[in-house]
Amino acid sequence: MNTILKNEFFRRFISILFLILVWEIISRIIGDKIILPSPNNVAESIKYHISQDLFHHVYITLSRVFAAFFLAMIIGSAIGIAMGRKKKLDDYFDGWLILALNVPALVTIILCFIWFGLNEVAAVLAVAINKIPTVTVILREGTKAIDEKLVQVGKLYNKPRFEIIKEIIIPQLFPYFISAARSGLALMALSRSSVPSRYLFCCNRSEPKTAWLIGRVSGF
């Protein structure tokens, strides 16, 4: 039993089951599906929408999300590393970065739709532009934290620049890449979903709305 309790996956699984149990109890106490549907009601709604063209919409949405995600990771990482390594560059563009971090996501989305229209380019850029400043900050701070003594050792042994980057710099930045990637997953919900959410919200029922919310939190 102790071995099972020490298992990380088991603890996460039990936590989710406990959440569902609390949800079920509260929904039974309220007794109104409009206010709070039960897990079973939501599961039936998800099952119904899966029988429609849900997977087609999921594919379109995820295509936009991952395109924006990789675009933001590449551009943000390049800018962040450059600012972390070059003090003058950091001084010049630090103000720009602070401004970009404080621009509301909704403003960026609306501007992209105004500039580029209601198309795929606007949907991808809206997410990417919101993500780039966050990636830049994380990678900039990670680059500043690099142990310069290790870089100097590499230079002392006449290591080529590419090997210094691959064997010394990148391994030290790896945790920051992971952190930037994880923070980017939270912005997946900013992608303009192709799921016809207007239909879900036009009816006076909570099951499809809750199912839609679960899908959005899951990245769908």
N, C-alpha and C positions, 0 to 999 in steps of 0.2 A: 504493500500500500504506500509506503514512504517513497518507493521508487517511482510510482505513478504520480504522486503529488509533486515530485521534483521535476517531472517532465514539463517543459515550457509549453508545448503544444496542448497538453492536457489542461493546464491551468487556463490557457486562453479559451479553450473549448468550454470549460466549465463556466467561465465568466460570461460567455455569449449565451449559454443555456440559462444562466441566472437572469440575465437581462430580458430574455424572452419570457421567462416565468413571471417576472415582475410586470412586464407589459401585459401579459394575459390576465393577471390578477386585477390590475388597475382597470383594464377594459371591461372585465366582468362587474367590478364595483360600479363603474359609470353606467354600464348597460345601454350605451347608445353608440351605434356604429358610425354615426355622423361625426360625433365628437372624437372618439378614439376607437377605431376598428381593432379587432383582435388579430393576433398573428395569423390565425387560420383564414380570416377574411382577406387579409393582405396577400397571403399565399395564393388564394383562389384568384384574386385580381391579377397577380403576376402570371399565374398559369394561363389566364385568359388572354393577356396581352402577348405572351410568348407564342400563342397559337396564331396571332396576327403576323404582321411584318416587322416584329420587334428586332429580329437579328439583322435585318437590312439596315434599320436605323442605328443600331449599335455599331455596326461596321462603319457607317459613314461618320458617326460621332468620334469613334476611336481613331479613325484615320486622321481627322482634323487634330485631335488632341496630341497624338504622338508626333505628327509633323511639327506642330507648334512646340512641343516639348523638346525635341532634338534640336530644333532651330535655336531655341532659347538657351539650351545647354551649351551648344557650340559657341554662339556669339558671346553669351555671358561669361563663359569660362575664359575665352580669349581676352576679353576686355579686363576681367578681374585679375588674371595672371599678369597682364601687362601693367596694370595700375599697381599691383603689389610689388613688382620688380623695379618699376621706375618711379621714384619719388616725385619728380617734376610732373610726370603724367598724372599721378594721383592728386597732386595739388591743383592742377588745371581742371580736372573733371570731377573732383569730389562734390562740388556744388551741383553739377549736373545730375550726379547720381542721387543726391539727397532729394532733389526736385522730382526725379523720376520715381523714387520710392514713395513719394507722398501724393502722386497723381492717383485719384480714385480709379479703380478698375472699370467702373461703369462709364466714366468719362472716356477712357481709352477705347472701350468697346463701341460707344456711340460715335466717336470721331472716326474710327476705322470704317464703320458702316457708312458714314457720310462721305468719306474720302474715296473708298473703294467700292461702295455699293454692297448690297446683300448677296455676297458671293463667298466662295471658299477662301479666297485670298484674305478678305476682311476677317473671317472667322479664325483663320490660323494666326494672322498678325495680331489680333486682339489678345489672344492668349500669350503669344510669344513676347509681345511688348511688355505685358504685365509681369512676365516671369524673368526677363533679362536682368532688371536691376537687382533682384534678389540673388540670382546666381552670381552676378558680378561682385556683390558685397561679400558673399560667403567665400568665393575663390580669392578675392583680394586679401581678406584677413588670413586665409590659409597660406597664401603666398608669403605674406609678411612674417608668418610664424615658422617658415622653413629654417632649418638649422644651417646657417651659412658655413659653419665649420666643415660640414660634410661636403658642401659644394667646393670649398677650397681644397679639400683632400682629393676630390675628383680632378680638379685642375692640376694639383701637384703631381698626380700620376699621369698627366697629359691625356686624360680621357677626352674623346671627342664631345662636342656640345650635345650631340644627339644622345650619347650614352649617359651623360650627366642628367639630361632631362628624363630619360627613360628609367634609369636605375637609382637616381637620388631625389629628383624633384617630384616626379609623378607619384612614387610610393608615399611620400609625405603629404601630398595633396589628396590622396585617395579618400580619406575620411571626409574631406570637405566636398569632394565630388558626390559622395553618397548623401551627405546632408543636403546639398543643393538639389539633388534628384528627388529626395523624399519631400522636400518643401514644395517642389514642383508638382507633385501628385495632388496636393491640396488645391492647386489651381486648375485641375482638370475640369472641375465643375463650371469653370468660366467659359468653356467651349460652348458654342451655340449648338444645342442639341437638335437633332433632326426629328426626335420623337414629337409627335403632335400633341404637345402638352396643353394646348388650348382646349382640346377635347376633354382631357382629364379634369380640367378645372371648371368646365362649363356646367357639369352636373353637380347636384347637391349630395355627393358621396365622398367619404374619406378614404375608402379602400384604394381606389386608383391613385389618389394623390399621395398616400403613404407609400404605395408601390413605386410611384415615380420618384419620390424622395429617396427611397432606398437605392434605386438604380443610379440616381445622381451622385449619392455619396460613394457608391461603389465604382464610379467612373463611367457609368453607362448613360 
